[in-house]
Amino acid sequence: METRRLRLLVELSRLGSMRAVAEAVDTTTSTVSQQLTVLAREMGTALIEPDGRRVRLTPAGRRLAEHATVILAAVETARLDLAPDTEPSGTLRVAGYSTAIRAHLLPLITELTASHPRLHVLVREHEPAEALELLAADETDLALTYDYNLAPVEPDPALHSTALWTAAWGLGVPADADAGGKAGSAVSEAGDTVDVFARFRAQDWIVNSRNTADETVIRTLASMAGFTPRITHQVDSLDLVQGMITTGLGVGLLPVGIPTIPGVHLLPLTDPQVTLRAYAVARPGRMAWSPLTLVTNLLARRAAGDG
């Protein structure tokens, strides 16, 4: 049984058509068909069946594709283990959210340019769900993701996840909001988190347009404070969130420690705390690849130093 035939089967399970598989592996449709026919003969059972003008995997084909994913990962691990001391080189594809890229990855890339000139990092800005989709499609090597302590994401056991840094978040409000959350006088520092949210129950709320995690946090805390938040705005840029707050369009979560623009006041959320948790996520069998190992370890060290 050749691994290249198993790879074609896995690609067919993912892409759904012979033509798409052929394009993905840079071969012809007839070659894909012939190789899968040989694989079916080796296995002694049909692996694909007609589905209109296309084909689909049979139950046996789907089962073999599941085994093939594990087999191919093991083969990749074995190959990489043969050269564990290889100088990191080549292109490492990283998909991650903008704050992680700006604050953690870009400084690291600057260092790597001098220390590992043969290693190139290709960066794509994506929210966690998008980055994980790219990882599943093997369109990125490393995904920088996050969740919140109040909106946890169950880790995928099929992926390798490394915990990185944590960051406290607060509530960004207009600097002239009064104790009841209305504009007009200087805002005072907050009590506990539920009290803070209760004060701004009448405000519109701003959430992320590409990730629902912060909306989950807001709805959870608002429920604890006894109200349903009026979520009216969805934006992806933290700078834009601040700009909207200054114009009175609403309030929203912001990371503690970032500079706020004039007109924005950041209230701490202390009981319960709102904490973002960052992760580096990779496909199984890839962590022995020296560029991936190097960057993941350096990110973890930077996170430990920041802590």
N, C-alpha and C positions, 0 to 999 in steps of 0.2 A: 504494500500500500504506500503510494507516494504522497508526501505531504502537500505537494502542489495541487493534487486532485482534491484533497481535503480542504485546501484553501478555497478552491473554486466552489465547493459545496457551501462553505461558510459564507462566501460572497453572494451566492445565489439566495441563501436564506435571508441575507440582509437587504439585497437590492431588488430581488423579485423577478428579474428577467435575465435571459442569456445575454442579450445585447448589452445590458448595463454591466454585467460581469466582464464581458469581453473588453469594454471600454475601460473598466477599472484596472484590469491587469494587462492592458495593451496587447490584446491578441484578437483572434477572430471568433465569431459566434460558433462557427463549425468546430473549431478547436475545443471550445468550452464544452460543447455537446459531446464530442468524441471522448474527452477525458472523463466526463461524468458517466458516460456509458461504460467505460472501462472500470470505473470505480464501482458501479452497480454490479458488474459482472464479478468483481473481486469480492464484494460483500454478499453475493448470492441473493439479492433482493432488489426490487425496484426502488429507486430513490426519488424519481420525479414522475409526474403524470401531467397530462394535458389539462389546461385550464383556459378554455376558449382558444385564443390565438397565442396564449402564453403558456408557461408551465408553472407548476408549484411542487413543493416537496411533499412526498408521501409521509405518513407517520414515521416510517423507518428512516426516511431522509432527514426529517426534523430531528430525530433522536441521534442520528449519526453526526449531524451538524453540531449538536450540543457537545458530543464527545470530541469532535474535531477542534472546537474552540479550546478545550482543555489540552488536547494533544499539541496543538500548534504553539500554545503558550509555553508548554513544557519544552518543546524543541527550541523555541527562542531563548528560553532561560539557559538551556544546555549550551547553545552556541555562544551566548554572551559569557558564560562562565569559563569558556576556554581562553578568554583573554581579559581577565579581570583587571589587569594593571595597564591596559591600553590608555594612552593619553587621550582625554576627552577631545573629540573633534567631530566635525559635521554640523548638521543643523538640528537644533532642538526646538520644536514647536510648542509654544506656551499659549494657552487661552485662559484669560482671567479677568476679573472685574477691575475697573479703572483704579480704585484706591490701592489695591494690592500691586498693580503694575507700577503706578507712579511712586509709591512710598517704599516699596521693597524690591521689586524686580529691576527697575531701571538703574538704581544704584549698583545692584549686583552685576548687571550687564556691563556697566562702566568698568568695574573691577576685572571682569572676565576678559574684556578686550585686551588688557595688559597681561594678565596671568595665563590665559588660554586663547591665544590669537586664532587657533584653528577651530574654535568652537563658536558657532553663530546661533544666536537666539532669535527666532521669529515670533513676533508678538501679535496676538489677536485679542481685542477687548470684547469680552462676553460676560454676561451674567451667569451664575452657576449652572442653571438648567441647560443653557445654550452650550456652555463649555463641556458639560458632561455628555451632551449629544455628539459633539465633535470627537470626544474621547472614544465613545462607543463606535463611531464610524471610522476610527483610526485616522482622523484628520487633525489631531493634535496629540502630542506626547505627554503633556502635563497640563492639568486643569487646576487653576487656583480658584477655590470655591469658598463659600461661607454659609453659616446659618446663625441663628440667634439662640441663646439659652432659653428664651421663651417661645421659640419656634424651631425646635430641633428637627434636623433631617436625619432619618435613619440611614447609616452608612451602607452602601452596597457591598455585600460580602464578596462580590466578584471583582471588586476594585481594591487597589492598595492605597490607603489614605494615611497621610502624615499630618498630625496636628501641628499647626504653626503658631500664630500669635492670637491674642484676644484683644478686644478694644471695647471700652465702655462707650455707650451712646447716651445722649441726653435729648431733651426736647427743645427744639429751636422755636422761639416765639418772638414777636415784635418787642423791641427794647422798651417801648413806652406802654406795654400792656400793664393794666392794674392788677390787683390781687384777684379780681374775678375773671381775668383773661381778656378784658376789653382794653382797647387802646385808650390812652389818655394820660397815664402817669407811669413813673418808673416801676418796672417789675421787681418784685422782691424775690429773694432766694426761696427755694421750695422746701416743703416738708418731705414726706415720703412720696413714692411714685404715684400711688393711687390718688393722693391729694392733688398732686400736680395735674394729673389728667382731669380730675373733676373740675378744676378751675377753668379749664379750657374746653369744657363740654360743648359750649355754644359755637366754637370756632369751626371753620372748615379745616379738613386735614389733607395733607399732601403725602402721597406714597410713591413708591418706585413703579415705573411703567413697565419694567421688564422682569420683575421679581416680586412675588407676593409675600416674602418673608416679613418685611417691615409692616405690611398691612396686617398680617397675623398678629404681630406683637401689639400693634395699636389697638386692634379689636379686642385682644385678650385683656389688656390693661384697662381699656374703656369699660369692658364688661365688669371688671372688678370694681370700677368706680361708679357703676350703676347707670351707664348710658351707652347708646349706640353711636359711634362716631360718624359724622357726616363727611365721608370721603369724597371729595370733589375733584381733586387734581392728581394727575399721575405724570411724573417726570423722572428722567434717568440721571440727571446731573445734580450733584450736591450743591454746586454753585448756583444753579437755577432755583433749587429749593430755597436757598438763602434769599435770592432776589425776590422770589414770590412772597416770602415772609415779610420783607420790608415794605412791600406794596399792599400788605393787608389781605392777601389772598388765602392765608391759612397758617397752620403750624405743622411741623413735621419733625421726625427724628433726624438727628445729626450726630456724627462722631465727636466725642469729647477730645479736646486737644487740637482740633483744627482751628485755624484763625477764622473768626467770624467777621463779616463785613459790618460797617456801621448800620445800626438799625436792627440788628439781630442779637438776641440774648439767648444763651444756652443754659437751660435749667438742668441740673443734675438729676438723675433718676437713681435713687439709692435703695429703695425697699419696695418691691424687688428691683435689683439692678437689671439693666438691659445690656447684654454683652454680645458683641459679634465674635464669632469663632471662625478662624480661617484655617483652610486645609489645602494641602497639595495632594492631588489625586492622579494616579497613573493606572494603566492597564496591568493586569497580572502578567508576570514573566518579563516585564520591561525594566524593573528597578535595578537589574544588574548591568544595564547599559550605562557606561561610564558618564556620558553627558547628563543623563537624567538623574543618576545618583548624585553627581556633583552639585547640580543646581538645587535639587531637593534638600540635600544636607546643608548647603550654604544658606538657603532660605530659613531652615530650621534653626541654624546657629544665630542668624540675625534676629530671628524672633525671640530666641532665648536671651540674647543680649539686650533687646528692647525691653524684655520683661524685668 
